[in-house]
């Protein structure tokens, strides 16, 4: 495949071009992400990483604006696309404590801000909340609404049938004595470090990681593998199943070599069922 040198850009040049093309900030980290996950191909020029402008154009053309058109076609032109927050980066939508714990079905904090703040627009004709109000979330989940209300100087009450969900929310909202917290974290770290390690398990893990690294380097080179999947050159599901069977032979050989006991004597609790003995000790 012949690439014109005029079409090759440095990562910095690519971020500048993409920012102008999309009319929003695209950082060098964003471009590096596209390379890392095989969305665009990288080229090496004496140690400098370059990308093809045509690759960038194809990538952004493949999704930019199309999602809005697709959804409006399905749901109507009165769809408030602003609520998609399509322009935000992942690090913006999972800022600070919203990143603490994964939660399926979690909505982003910007969505809560949209309804709680005092702005109006074409769709939001009135404001309904102000500082000092009490916000009730009867299905609080991981606490996104409660946190945002707190940030906007509003009181909040959350209800959820799941005790675990309530615990996630409370962790995000409690006031903490940071000196005491640091002391307890240090105590836990020291306990784990000084724990007598099962050398058999440790050796098994080390050799397993070595074998896995060699296997991945050979069959899943990054980012070339991801790029070939993205381009449809490789059928990811079929290829992965084939390689999974191959590596399983290596894994079983190591299990036998180090006499690792995978199935535990008891499965009465979650820890008994899913964690080997040395992990439970930790």
PLY file of the C-alpha trace (Angstrom):
ply
format ascii 1.0
element vertex 282
property float x
property float y
property float z
element edge 281
property int vertex1
property int vertex2
end_header
0.00 0.00 0.00
1.55 3.28 -1.13
1.14 6.28 1.14
1.89 9.80 -0.03
4.31 11.51 2.34
2.23 14.69 2.04
-0.63 12.84 3.74
1.41 11.79 6.78
1.02 13.87 9.94
2.69 13.86 13.31
0.42 13.18 16.28
0.45 16.89 17.13
-0.45 17.87 13.55
-3.20 15.25 13.54
-4.70 16.66 16.75
-4.69 20.19 15.28
-6.33 18.98 12.06
-8.97 16.94 13.92
-9.77 19.86 16.25
-10.46 22.13 13.27
-12.35 19.40 11.41
-14.66 18.63 14.36
-14.76 22.17 15.74
-13.85 20.91 19.20
-10.67 20.06 21.06
-8.98 16.84 20.04
-5.82 16.25 22.05
-2.68 14.33 21.16
-3.85 11.74 23.71
-7.03 11.26 21.67
-4.96 10.58 18.54
-2.69 8.20 20.46
-5.82 6.39 21.66
-6.94 5.89 18.04
-3.54 4.41 17.22
-3.45 2.22 20.33
-6.88 0.72 19.63
-6.27 0.18 15.94
-8.68 2.78 14.61
-5.93 4.36 12.51
-2.60 2.93 11.38
0.73 4.28 12.60
3.82 4.77 10.46
7.39 5.01 11.71
9.69 7.72 10.37
13.08 7.38 12.07
11.49 6.99 15.49
8.71 9.54 14.91
5.14 8.24 14.81
3.07 9.45 11.86
-0.54 8.85 10.83
-2.27 9.01 7.47
-4.64 11.95 6.97
-6.94 9.74 4.89
-7.18 7.28 7.79
-8.27 10.14 10.05
-10.85 11.36 7.54
-12.31 7.85 7.15
-12.47 7.34 10.91
-14.25 10.60 11.70
-16.54 10.27 8.67
-17.59 6.84 9.89
-19.33 8.18 12.97
-19.21 11.97 13.32
-22.68 13.36 12.78
-24.08 10.04 11.60
-25.38 9.02 15.00
-27.39 12.23 15.30
-28.90 11.77 11.83
-29.67 8.12 12.53
-31.47 8.79 15.81
-33.37 11.78 14.49
-34.54 9.68 11.57
-35.85 7.08 14.03
-37.25 9.38 16.72
-37.97 12.65 14.93
-36.27 15.99 14.37
-37.42 17.31 17.74
-34.88 15.05 19.44
-32.71 17.08 21.84
-29.30 15.91 20.65
-27.60 18.11 23.24
-28.52 15.44 25.79
-26.30 12.92 24.00
-23.24 14.92 25.13
-21.59 13.49 22.05
-18.80 16.07 22.21
-17.51 15.05 25.64
-14.51 12.84 26.24
-14.69 9.78 28.48
-12.54 11.44 31.15
-15.06 14.31 31.31
-18.06 12.04 31.78
-16.35 10.01 34.52
-14.77 12.90 36.39
-13.44 12.56 39.96
-15.57 10.24 42.14
-17.90 9.18 39.32
-15.04 6.88 38.28
-14.85 5.09 41.63
-16.97 2.03 40.84
-18.45 0.63 37.61
-22.22 0.60 37.61
-24.32 -0.73 34.76
-26.89 1.79 33.59
-25.16 4.76 35.22
-25.94 8.08 33.49
-23.31 10.76 33.21
-23.11 13.71 35.66
-23.58 16.25 32.85
-27.09 14.90 32.27
-28.02 15.64 35.89
-26.46 19.09 35.68
-28.54 19.85 32.59
-31.80 19.42 34.50
-30.70 20.84 37.86
-28.91 24.01 36.77
-30.54 27.37 35.99
-29.95 27.52 32.22
-32.75 27.42 29.64
-32.64 26.51 25.96
-34.83 25.48 23.05
-36.03 22.40 24.92
-35.65 23.35 28.58
-37.95 26.36 28.78
-37.98 26.76 32.58
-35.75 26.14 35.58
-37.14 24.07 38.40
-34.37 23.89 40.99
-32.27 26.35 42.96
-29.59 26.34 45.64
-30.85 25.00 48.96
-33.57 22.82 47.41
-33.94 19.17 48.41
-33.57 16.68 45.56
-35.14 13.22 45.98
-33.83 10.35 43.87
-36.03 7.29 44.62
-33.77 4.99 42.57
-30.37 6.48 43.38
-28.20 3.64 42.03
-24.55 4.64 42.36
-25.38 8.17 43.52
-24.72 10.33 40.46
-27.72 12.60 41.09
-26.89 12.94 44.79
-23.29 13.92 44.07
-24.21 16.50 41.46
-26.89 18.02 43.69
-24.26 18.30 46.41
-21.86 20.04 44.00
-24.59 22.52 43.07
-25.30 23.45 46.72
-28.52 21.45 46.90
-29.50 18.89 49.52
-30.26 15.37 48.34
-31.98 12.22 49.55
-31.40 8.90 47.84
-33.36 5.66 48.10
-32.43 2.29 46.63
-33.53 -1.27 47.30
-29.94 -2.46 46.93
-27.81 -2.12 50.04
-24.70 -2.30 47.85
-25.90 0.63 45.73
-26.51 2.65 48.88
-23.00 1.83 50.06
-21.49 3.10 46.77
-23.48 6.33 47.10
-22.54 6.84 50.73
-18.84 6.32 50.04
-19.01 9.15 47.51
-20.83 11.52 49.84
-19.37 10.99 53.31
-17.09 13.53 54.96
-13.70 11.96 55.62
-10.89 12.46 58.09
-8.06 12.16 55.57
-5.37 11.56 58.20
-7.31 8.60 59.61
-8.04 7.34 56.09
-4.36 7.49 55.14
-3.45 5.61 58.32
-5.93 2.80 57.60
-4.87 2.49 53.96
-1.23 2.21 55.07
-2.19 -0.47 57.58
-3.92 -2.53 54.86
-0.95 -2.12 52.49
1.51 -3.27 55.15
-0.64 -6.30 56.00
-0.77 -7.41 52.36
2.96 -6.85 51.82
4.00 -8.78 54.94
1.59 -11.65 54.30
3.47 -14.90 53.80
3.25 -15.47 50.06
2.53 -18.91 48.62
5.67 -19.25 46.47
4.10 -21.99 44.37
1.24 -19.69 43.35
3.66 -16.80 42.90
5.89 -18.83 40.58
2.85 -20.06 38.68
1.63 -16.50 38.15
5.05 -15.28 37.01
5.44 -18.04 34.43
1.83 -17.63 33.32
2.38 -13.90 32.71
5.58 -14.66 30.78
3.82 -17.22 28.58
0.88 -14.89 28.06
3.16 -12.01 27.08
4.96 -14.17 24.50
1.66 -15.49 23.15
0.13 -12.02 22.84
3.26 -10.63 21.20
3.12 -13.38 18.60
-0.61 -13.54 17.88
-2.02 -10.19 19.07
0.64 -7.56 18.27
-0.52 -4.07 19.25
-1.74 -1.96 17.58
-1.45 -3.94 14.32
-3.93 -6.62 15.42
-6.60 -4.08 16.44
-6.15 -2.19 13.19
-6.65 -5.38 11.15
-9.78 -6.21 13.17
-11.13 -2.69 12.69
-10.53 -2.96 8.93
-12.25 -6.36 8.75
-9.09 -8.23 7.74
-9.46 -10.54 10.76
-12.67 -12.08 12.09
-12.07 -11.27 15.75
-14.50 -13.81 17.25
-13.29 -16.74 15.14
-9.61 -15.86 15.57
-9.96 -15.35 19.34
-11.69 -18.71 19.84
-8.91 -20.48 17.93
-6.17 -18.81 19.98
-8.05 -19.35 23.23
-7.95 -23.12 22.62
-4.23 -22.92 21.85
-3.38 -21.02 25.03
-5.59 -23.25 27.18
-3.09 -26.07 26.58
-0.29 -23.87 27.96
-2.45 -22.85 30.93
-3.37 -26.44 31.81
0.29 -27.48 31.57
1.24 -24.79 34.12
-1.65 -25.73 36.41
-0.36 -29.30 36.46
3.29 -28.24 36.83
2.67 -26.09 39.92
-0.16 -28.25 41.33
-2.51 -25.29 41.55
-5.82 -26.20 43.10
-8.44 -24.40 41.02
-11.58 -26.04 42.40
-11.96 -25.39 46.12
-13.34 -27.79 48.75
-16.27 -25.53 49.52
-18.46 -23.36 47.32
-20.85 -22.16 50.00
-19.79 -18.51 49.75
-18.86 -16.22 46.87
-15.21 -16.12 47.99
-15.03 -19.91 48.33
-16.43 -20.41 44.86
-14.45 -17.87 42.87
-11.15 -17.27 44.70
-8.23 -19.63 45.30
-6.89 -20.06 48.81
-4.00 -17.56 48.73
-6.31 -14.80 47.45
-8.77 -15.48 50.25
-5.92 -15.16 52.75
-5.09 -11.71 51.40
0 1
1 2
2 3
3 4
4 5
5 6
6 7
7 8
8 9
9 10
10 11
11 12
12 13
13 14
14 15
15 16
16 17
17 18
18 19
19 20
20 21
21 22
22 23
23 24
24 25
25 26
26 27
27 28
28 29
29 30
30 31
31 32
32 33
33 34
34 35
35 36
36 37
37 38
38 39
39 40
40 41
41 42
42 43
43 44
44 45
45 46
46 47
47 48
48 49
49 50
50 51
51 52
52 53
53 54
54 55
55 56
56 57
57 58
58 59
59 60
60 61
61 62
62 63
63 64
64 65
65 66
66 67
67 68
68 69
69 70
70 71
71 72
72 73
73 74
74 75
75 76
76 77
77 78
78 79
79 80
80 81
81 82
82 83
83 84
84 85
85 86
86 87
87 88
88 89
89 90
90 91
91 92
92 93
93 94
94 95
95 96
96 97
97 98
98 99
99 100
100 101
101 102
102 103
103 104
104 105
105 106
106 107
107 108
108 109
109 110
110 111
111 112
112 113
113 114
114 115
115 116
116 117
117 118
118 119
119 120
120 121
121 122
122 123
123 124
124 125
125 126
126 127
127 128
128 129
129 130
130 131
131 132
132 133
133 134
134 135
135 136
136 137
137 138
138 139
139 140
140 141
141 142
142 143
143 144
144 145
145 146
146 147
147 148
148 149
149 150
150 151
151 152
152 153
153 154
154 155
155 156
156 157
157 158
158 159
159 160
160 161
161 162
162 163
163 164
164 165
165 166
166 167
167 168
168 169
169 170
170 171
171 172
172 173
173 174
174 175
175 176
176 177
177 178
178 179
179 180
180 181
181 182
182 183
183 184
184 185
185 186
186 187
187 188
188 189
189 190
190 191
191 192
192 193
193 194
194 195
195 196
196 197
197 198
198 199
199 200
200 201
201 202
202 203
203 204
204 205
205 206
206 207
207 208
208 209
209 210
210 211
211 212
212 213
213 214
214 215
215 216
216 217
217 218
218 219
219 220
220 221
221 222
222 223
223 224
224 225
225 226
226 227
227 228
228 229
229 230
230 231
231 232
232 233
233 234
234 235
235 236
236 237
237 238
238 239
239 240
240 241
241 242
242 243
243 244
244 245
245 246
246 247
247 248
248 249
249 250
250 251
251 252
252 253
253 254
254 255
255 256
256 257
257 258
258 259
259 260
260 261
261 262
262 263
263 264
264 265
265 266
266 267
267 268
268 269
269 270
270 271
271 272
272 273
273 274
274 275
275 276
276 277
277 278
278 279
279 280
280 281
